[in-house]
């Protein structure tokens, strides 16, 4: 009866024993709203009012404070937190209460111990992180039995670990000790109390530590992502973070590298899990950049494509909990992430559960919300003809001032100079430039260098804004709080005067300072972020425009502040992710010329980028541009020799054999 509001639910698939019966491709851009690709029926929206709040806003649903020393262990139930200290208790973060307490279970644990509560056995299994001791605590009789582990210990600290609650199997992957990282895979022998180093085969697995393992769609396999390490395993060579995804088959002993996610760079910590509820891997990432937010990726286990990215608000100062992976609640259907942080000047730890209705959605543009607001908000039902499908959505209030929306804006071509065709233009890619009414303002036009830098800092912190406290710490770290606050006030006044009459687009809400763009303003960085946030659902033309603006990978090239380093790394990771999505589009549609040029562009950012090189070779050779491919190969192999001090392992004939079309 009317258009369905913009949403991020892309498909509803209905099957029965005979196979696929209906496929409702809910794509508002197709012009066919709620059209059944199988059954041929259209959808009908009745009392359509979009209730976005519960799908766009993360909330801290529960908070637990416990005294140190206490430890969080693992259990089979993904909705529970098992806490060990003077006693043992289990907290259910769906019912918000301690569901079980074992006051007599005084286990007596060391700080660096892996703990697993197996309710089926009614026992707790504990492993020292260095692999040297093991204990069993029987909850039935409150008895603890310790076992020294036979054989060499090898000091396997911070190894990747996996315990199967069904089969009672425990594995250690990699690990660190004696200034070395390992690439062994070990299985614990519960009968003889020793570690069995497995004889595996398959892809080369570089030494590493501090990474997360999970079960997955294949019950015979263990899956894992990332970790810290290097090719040699020697600490003196320096540790780096891996971004590869692996599968280990426990039956065949095959170790297989499934994919490298170039878009996941510079992460300090990751937690992997598999959700049977949605049939997807959930991977939570804590970036290395200071004050970065934790984000969650959903990964399709069949295609290994990152389908969505969900950023968790207010997680700048918290860390992830190793033994509590993200999960989809079977009771409420909400996505749940558990974090922890020490409480300053105390011996206590704050544990919080962050939740959002699944699937999380990109919030709609403000203008769209305002236009829908006149219809009121309430219960929404999307009814398909014959009444076979319905959704119930939570009540929504007026436009939320907390939400800083990032609608995709139209970007003119580079030749038209998008900064000149608006009243206020902000150029961040290349050297920083500010345009007013088509005129470039010189750095000398600013009252002070610091106010110009502060304006750039606010721009580059994106739509979430910057807390004043962080501004004072970055720009006036040695000043007293009152003096720093006064300096910030003066600098902000200078910025508003410089932007006049557009100073009003600097907003302050909930103590965060941010920029509120409208049709009179254009910022290449804001446009780039808005495209990046669309993940794999973005429009290819918009993604190409974003990379065109990004150019050769320089952002605010004339700014040499220390805080620029993490920002540059983060924006290049976003550019790599956009390029990765585009490459899949080009390859699936056989757009070889575009694939080749995309690879060439990526090599401008990093001359040794493996993906950029591969895309160039595949694109140029399949587009019959062998000369371009050879020139690119020669430049790449020359740079490879210069940087790595040994020749590239393939010659050009090998490249032709590997990447050129057959037949």
PyMOL commands that set and color helices and strands:
alter all, ss='L'
color gray80, all
select helices_A, chain A and resi 53-56+235-237+366-373+414-416+443-445+449-460+462-464+468-475+481-499+503-505+524-532+535-537+540-550+564-588+592-605+610-622+626-644+652-659
alter helices_A, ss='H'
color red, helices_A
select strands_A, chain A and resi 11-16+19-25+35-36+43-46+59-67+71-75+80-84+88-92+97-102+113-118+123-128+133-138+143-148+160-164+169-177+180-189+194-197+201-202+208-209+212-214+221-225+228-229+240-241+244-249+254-260+267-275+280-287+295-300+306-311+319-320+327-328+334-342+348-357+381-384+424-427+433-436+439-441+466-467+506-509+512-515+521-523
alter strands_A, ss='S'
color yellow, strands_A
deselect
rebuild
show_as cartoon
